[in-house]
């Protein structure tokens, strides 16, 4: 079983943490979209994350979204 950690963060630090996780989730979502579409439109620029393909990129994006949802759910109960 995975070990659980508890942290105490100020509101500003929590916002920064969530912002960073959102950025990572978006990067992986765009990478998954790149694999799904076989490329991106010429007017959009981003760095593709190193990945074995669509399935891995989508799974990592989903994991980031899950972490974000867990943190938001826990903050709503406080």
FINUFI-809654 format. One record per residue (C-alpha): y, z, x; residue number from 1; residue in three letters. Coordinates in steps of 0.1 Angstrom, whole numbers, plus 5000, padded with zeros to 4 digits. Layout:
REM residues N
[[Y,Z,X],NUM,ALA]
...
This chain:
REM residues 78
[[5000,5000,5000],1,UNK]
[[5035,4992,5012],2,UNK]
[[5057,5021,5022],3,UNK]
[[5088,5027,5000],4,UNK]
[[5122,5036,5015],5,UNK]
[[5152,5051,4998],6,UNK]
[[5188,5045,5010],7,UNK]
[[5222,5058,5000],8,UNK]
[[5250,5032,5003],9,UNK]
[[5286,5032,4992],10,UNK]
[[5297,5007,4966],11,UNK]
[[5313,4985,4991],12,UNK]
[[5283,4984,5014],13,UNK]
[[5260,4977,4984],14,UNK]
[[5282,4948,4975],15,UNK]
[[5280,4934,5011],16,UNK]
[[5242,4938,5011],17,UNK]
[[5238,4920,4978],18,UNK]
[[5262,4892,4990],19,UNK]
[[5241,4887,5021],20,UNK]
[[5209,4886,5001],21,UNK]
[[5225,4861,4976],22,UNK]
[[5235,4839,5006],23,UNK]
[[5199,4839,5019],24,UNK]
[[5184,4832,4985],25,UNK]
[[5208,4803,4980],26,UNK]
[[5199,4789,5014],27,UNK]
[[5162,4790,5006],28,UNK]
[[5168,4775,4971],29,UNK]
[[5187,4746,4986],30,UNK]
[[5159,4741,5011],31,UNK]
[[5133,4741,4983],32,UNK]
[[5155,4716,4964],33,UNK]
[[5157,4694,4996],34,UNK]
[[5119,4692,4997],35,UNK]
[[5116,4687,4959],36,UNK]
[[5141,4658,4959],37,UNK]
[[5132,4644,4993],38,UNK]
[[5167,4648,5006],39,UNK]
[[5202,4659,4993],40,UNK]
[[5231,4640,4981],41,UNK]
[[5255,4627,5008],42,UNK]
[[5284,4649,4995],43,UNK]
[[5265,4681,5000],44,UNK]
[[5260,4698,5034],45,UNK]
[[5238,4727,5043],46,UNK]
[[5214,4738,5069],47,UNK]
[[5177,4734,5059],48,UNK]
[[5157,4766,5066],49,UNK]
[[5127,4762,5089],50,UNK]
[[5098,4759,5064],51,UNK]
[[5064,4743,5060],52,UNK]
[[5076,4727,5028],53,UNK]
[[5085,4732,4991],54,UNK]
[[5060,4759,4983],55,UNK]
[[5070,4782,5011],56,UNK]
[[5107,4776,5006],57,UNK]
[[5104,4783,4969],58,UNK]
[[5083,4814,4975],59,UNK]
[[5108,4828,5000],60,UNK]
[[5137,4821,4976],61,UNK]
[[5119,4839,4948],62,UNK]
[[5112,4869,4970],63,UNK]
[[5149,4872,4978],64,UNK]
[[5157,4869,4941],65,UNK]
[[5132,4896,4934],66,UNK]
[[5148,4920,4959],67,UNK]
[[5182,4913,4944],68,UNK]
[[5169,4920,4909],69,UNK]
[[5152,4953,4920],70,UNK]
[[5184,4965,4937],71,UNK]
[[5205,4956,4906],72,UNK]
[[5181,4973,4883],73,UNK]
[[5181,5005,4903],74,UNK]
[[5219,5005,4905],75,UNK]
[[5222,5001,4867],76,UNK]
[[5203,5033,4862],77,UNK]
[[5227,5054,4883],78,UNK]
